[in-house]
Amino acid sequence: MPTLNRTAFYKKLFIVAAVGLVLAVAVQSTFNMKYWMFGQTPFEYSFRLATTYSLNSAFATLERLSRSALAAVGFTHTDATASSNAPAQAIPVLTYHRIVNDGNDTSNVTVALFRDQMRKLKDAGWNTVTLKEFESYMRGERSLPEKSFLLTFDDGAKESFYPVDPILQSLGYNAVIFVIVQSSNTPKSTYYLSPQELTQMLRTGRWEIGSHSYDGHHPYLTNTGDNGIFFADKLWLTDQNRLETDQEFTDRVRADLTRAKSELNSTYGGPIDTFAFPLGNETGIAGAGNFPEGAAITTEVAKSIYKFGFLQGDYQEYTPNFPVASTSEQSMIAK
């Protein structure tokens, strides 16, 4: 091979190798970034989430700017005109689960409806509070403005964060998400937020985390052959062909709640001091199918582990939360 051709060949080889190296680094960096942000969420689903989140953020920013511009020229009122300086007599806690695009999903609120609800609250002068502010208020250590509320989401689903966060950002709101620890660790889940996603969520400064159990949310087998409630029913011990004893029930509940708190604290820096009861009203009010004492035992165990427990009252019934002097009374909050 002539010297000139050999030089050209090696130059081309070097260029190809350099391009290949750059592409390899870019691909590896992309996957590293994807894992850092989304954990084991499948790549194509992560891309869809990122795209949707970016579009929603852009839409929320444009909406906020347009509303501010209209308010500046007097076409709409700002939240300041509707706010009140009076101290709150009670603080409501609003609870959501997933925020969905499917209008046929009757169990969850749509993105459009949630956006409208939050916007109307903001226009009427309502603002969110943090868990720390809520705790201080409930202990009588501080006052809060009259139109204050705590915004919460149960289960730790992806659809509790990605459609919601741009709306919170545009309105200056914050929220709390109650996480099922074991579910958040589900590999390649397209339903639950991964630990990496929860970490990114906390970095926004708009979100806080609470416990929704370690693994006490899904149904468990009881002696009737039916599925029971983890925090209210005695479970069937298949290998021993019997129901749990009272003590085994109590120990199981305590182990779940303690492990949830410990792992959330170690993973996200804590302190995680709040617990939202799964199946809130069945656990806290209706009791269980085979162990009527179960719900009350769970409540007492939760009080010994968490500062606050959030219980759901009867469906469609609003229950305000007043500051109280008793620590035992403070530990059970309606939502």
C-alpha positions in Angstrom: 0.0 0.0 0.0 1.5 3.4 -1.0 2.4 5.6 1.9 -0.2 8.3 0.9 -3.0 5.7 0.8 -1.9 4.2 4.1 -2.0 7.7 5.8 -5.5 8.4 4.4 -6.6 4.9 5.6 -5.4 5.5 9.1 -6.9 8.9 9.2 -10.3 7.5 8.2 -9.9 4.7 10.7 -9.1 7.3 13.4 -12.2 9.4 12.5 -14.5 6.3 12.5 -13.1 5.2 15.9 -13.5 8.7 17.3 -17.1 9.0 16.1 -17.8 5.5 17.5 -16.3 6.5 20.9 -18.4 9.7 21.0 -21.5 7.8 20.1 -20.8 5.1 22.8 -20.2 7.8 25.4 -23.4 9.6 24.4 -25.4 6.4 24.5 -23.9 5.4 27.9 -24.5 8.9 29.2 -28.1 8.8 28.0 -28.7 5.5 29.8 -27.0 6.8 33.0 -29.1 9.9 32.9 -32.2 7.9 32.3 -31.4 5.6 35.3 -30.6 8.7 37.5 -34.0 10.2 36.7 -36.3 7.2 36.2 -34.5 4.2 37.7 -35.6 0.9 36.2 -38.7 2.4 34.4 -38.6 1.0 30.8 -36.7 3.3 28.5 -39.6 4.0 26.1 -42.0 4.8 28.9 -39.4 7.1 30.5 -39.1 8.9 27.2 -42.8 9.3 27.1 -42.9 10.6 30.7 -40.1 13.1 30.0 -41.8 14.4 26.9 -45.2 14.7 28.5 -43.7 16.4 31.6 -41.8 18.9 29.4 -44.9 19.7 27.4 -47.1 20.1 30.5 -44.4 22.3 32.1 -44.3 24.6 29.0 -48.1 24.7 29.0 -48.2 25.6 32.7 -45.6 28.3 32.3 -47.5 29.9 29.4 -50.8 29.7 31.3 -49.2 31.3 34.4 -47.7 34.1 32.3 -50.9 34.8 30.4 -52.9 34.8 33.6 -50.4 37.2 35.2 -50.6 39.5 32.1 -54.4 39.5 32.2 -54.4 40.2 35.9 -52.0 43.1 35.4 -54.5 44.8 33.0 -57.5 44.1 35.2 -59.2 41.3 33.2 -59.1 38.8 36.1 -58.4 38.9 39.8 -55.2 37.6 41.3 -55.2 35.3 44.3 -54.1 38.2 46.5 -57.4 39.9 46.2 -59.2 36.8 47.4 -56.9 35.8 50.2 -57.7 36.5 53.8 -55.5 37.6 56.7 -57.7 35.9 59.3 -56.2 32.9 61.1 -57.5 29.5 60.1 -59.9 27.8 62.5 -59.3 24.4 60.8 -57.2 23.0 58.0 -58.7 20.6 55.3 -56.6 17.8 53.9 -57.3 17.0 50.2 -56.5 13.5 49.0 -56.0 12.3 45.5 -54.6 9.2 43.9 -53.8 9.2 40.2 -54.4 12.2 37.9 -55.4 10.6 34.6 -56.1 11.5 31.0 -58.9 9.0 30.6 -62.2 10.7 31.1 -63.9 7.2 31.5 -61.9 6.5 34.6 -64.5 7.1 37.3 -62.1 6.3 40.2 -59.6 9.1 39.5 -59.6 12.8 38.6 -58.6 13.8 35.1 -55.7 16.2 34.5 -58.1 18.9 33.1 -60.4 18.6 36.2 -57.5 18.7 38.6 -56.0 21.7 36.9 -59.4 23.5 37.1 -59.8 22.6 40.8 -56.4 23.9 41.7 -56.8 27.0 39.7 -60.1 27.8 41.3 -58.6 27.3 44.7 -55.8 29.6 43.9 -58.1 32.3 42.5 -60.2 32.1 45.6 -57.1 32.8 47.8 -56.3 29.2 48.9 -52.7 28.1 49.4 -51.0 24.9 50.3 -49.0 24.3 53.5 -46.1 21.9 54.2 -46.3 18.9 56.6 -44.1 20.8 59.1 -46.5 23.8 59.0 -49.5 21.6 59.3 -47.9 19.7 62.3 -47.1 23.0 64.1 -50.6 24.3 63.5 -52.2 21.1 64.8 -50.0 21.3 67.9 -51.1 24.8 68.5 -47.6 26.2 68.0 -48.4 28.5 65.1 -51.3 30.0 63.2 -51.9 29.7 59.5 -53.9 31.9 57.1 -57.6 31.1 56.9 -57.5 29.7 53.4 -54.8 27.0 53.9 -55.0 23.3 53.0 -52.7 20.3 52.8 -52.6 18.6 49.4 -51.8 14.8 49.4 -51.6 11.9 47.1 -51.8 8.2 48.1 -49.9 5.2 46.6 -46.9 6.9 45.0 -48.0 6.4 41.4 -46.3 8.0 38.4 -49.6 9.7 37.5 -49.6 11.4 40.9 -46.4 13.3 39.9 -45.9 13.8 36.2 -49.2 15.5 35.4 -49.4 17.3 38.7 -45.9 18.8 39.3 -46.1 21.4 36.4 -49.5 22.6 37.8 -48.0 22.9 41.3 -45.1 24.9 39.9 -47.3 27.3 38.0 -49.5 28.0 41.1 -46.7 28.0 43.7 -48.3 24.9 45.4 -46.7 22.0 47.2 -47.9 18.5 48.0 -47.2 15.3 50.0 -47.1 11.8 48.4 -47.6 8.7 50.6 -45.4 5.9 49.3 -45.9 2.1 49.4 -42.3 1.2 49.9 -42.2 -2.3 48.4 -44.3 -1.1 45.4 -41.8 1.7 44.7 -39.1 -0.9 44.4 -41.0 -2.9 41.8 -38.5 -3.4 38.9 -39.5 -1.8 35.6 -42.8 -0.6 37.0 -44.8 1.8 34.7 -47.3 2.4 37.6 -45.3 3.3 40.7 -42.6 6.0 41.0 -39.2 4.4 41.4 -36.8 5.5 44.2 -34.9 7.6 41.6 -38.1 9.3 40.5 -39.0 10.0 44.1 -35.6 11.5 44.7 -36.0 13.8 41.7 -39.4 14.7 42.9 -38.0 15.8 46.3 -35.3 17.9 44.6 -38.0 20.1 43.2 -38.7 21.4 46.7 -42.5 21.1 46.0 -42.9 17.6 47.4 -42.7 15.8 50.7 -42.9 12.0 51.4 -45.0 10.1 53.9 -45.5 6.4 54.5 -48.4 4.4 53.0 -47.1 1.1 54.5 -44.2 -1.2 53.5 -46.4 -3.8 51.7 -49.8 -3.5 53.4 -51.9 -2.1 50.5 -52.7 -5.1 48.4 -55.2 -7.8 49.4 -54.2 -10.8 51.5 -55.8 -14.2 52.1 -58.1 -14.8 55.1 -59.6 -17.9 56.5 -62.8 -17.5 54.4 -60.9 -17.9 51.2 -61.5 -14.3 50.4 -59.0 -11.4 50.4 -58.8 -9.3 53.5 -57.4 -6.0 54.7 -53.7 -6.2 55.8 -54.2 -3.7 58.6 -57.6 -4.9 59.9 -58.0 -8.6 59.2 -56.2 -11.6 60.6 -54.4 -13.3 57.7 -54.4 -17.0 56.9 -51.1 -18.8 57.6 -51.2 -21.3 54.8 -48.2 -23.3 55.9 -49.7 -23.8 59.3 -53.4 -24.0 58.2 -54.6 -21.5 60.7 -55.3 -17.8 61.3 -52.9 -15.5 63.0 -53.2 -15.0 66.7 -53.9 -11.5 68.2 -50.2 -11.1 69.0 -49.1 -12.3 65.5 -51.5 -9.7 64.0 -50.0 -6.9 66.2 -46.4 -8.0 65.5 -47.0 -8.1 61.7 -48.6 -4.6 61.7 -45.8 -3.2 63.8 -43.1 -4.8 61.6 -44.6 -3.3 58.4 -45.0 0.2 59.8 -41.6 0.2 61.4 -39.9 -1.1 58.2 -41.7 1.4 56.0 -40.5 4.3 58.2 -37.0 3.0 58.5 -36.5 2.4 54.8 -38.0 5.7 53.8 -35.8 7.5 56.2 -32.6 5.8 55.0 -33.5 6.2 51.3 -34.7 9.8 51.3 -33.1 11.4 54.3 -36.2 11.7 56.5 -37.5 12.3 59.0 -40.6 10.4 57.8 -43.1 11.0 60.6 -46.5 10.6 58.8 -48.6 7.6 57.8 -51.6 7.5 55.5 -53.7 4.4 56.3 -54.2 2.3 53.2 -57.9 1.8 52.4 -58.4 4.7 54.9 -62.0 4.4 55.9 -62.2 0.6 56.0 -59.1 0.5 58.2 -60.0 3.3 60.5 -63.8 3.1 60.7 -65.5 0.0 59.3 -63.1 -2.5 60.8 -62.5 -5.9 59.4 -64.3 -9.1 58.3 -62.8 -11.5 60.8 -61.1 -9.4 63.5 -63.2 -6.4 64.7 -60.4 -5.3 67.0 -57.9 -5.1 64.2 -58.4 -1.5 63.1 -58.1 -0.2 66.6 -54.9 -2.1 67.2 -53.4 -0.8 64.0 -54.3 2.8 65.0 -52.6 2.3 68.4 -49.5 0.8 66.8 -49.3 3.6 64.2 -49.5 6.2 67.0 -46.4 4.7 68.6 -44.4 4.9 65.4 -45.6 8.0 63.5 -46.4 11.5 64.7 -49.5 11.8 62.5 -51.8 9.3 60.9 -54.2 10.3 58.1 -57.5 8.6 58.1 -60.3 8.9 55.6 -63.8 9.5 57.0 -67.0 8.4 55.3 -66.9 9.0 51.6 -68.1 12.4 50.5 -68.0 13.7 54.1 -65.8 16.7 54.8 -64.0 16.7 58.2 -62.0 19.7 59.3 -58.9 19.4 61.4 -58.7 21.6 64.5 -55.7 22.2 66.6 -55.9 20.1 69.8 -53.9 20.0 73.0 -53.8 16.2 73.4 -50.9 14.4 71.6 -53.1 11.3 71.2 -55.8 13.3 69.5 -53.3 15.1 67.3 -52.0 11.8 65.9 -55.2 10.9 63.9 -56.0 13.4 61.1 -59.0 13.3 58.8 -58.6 13.7 55.1 
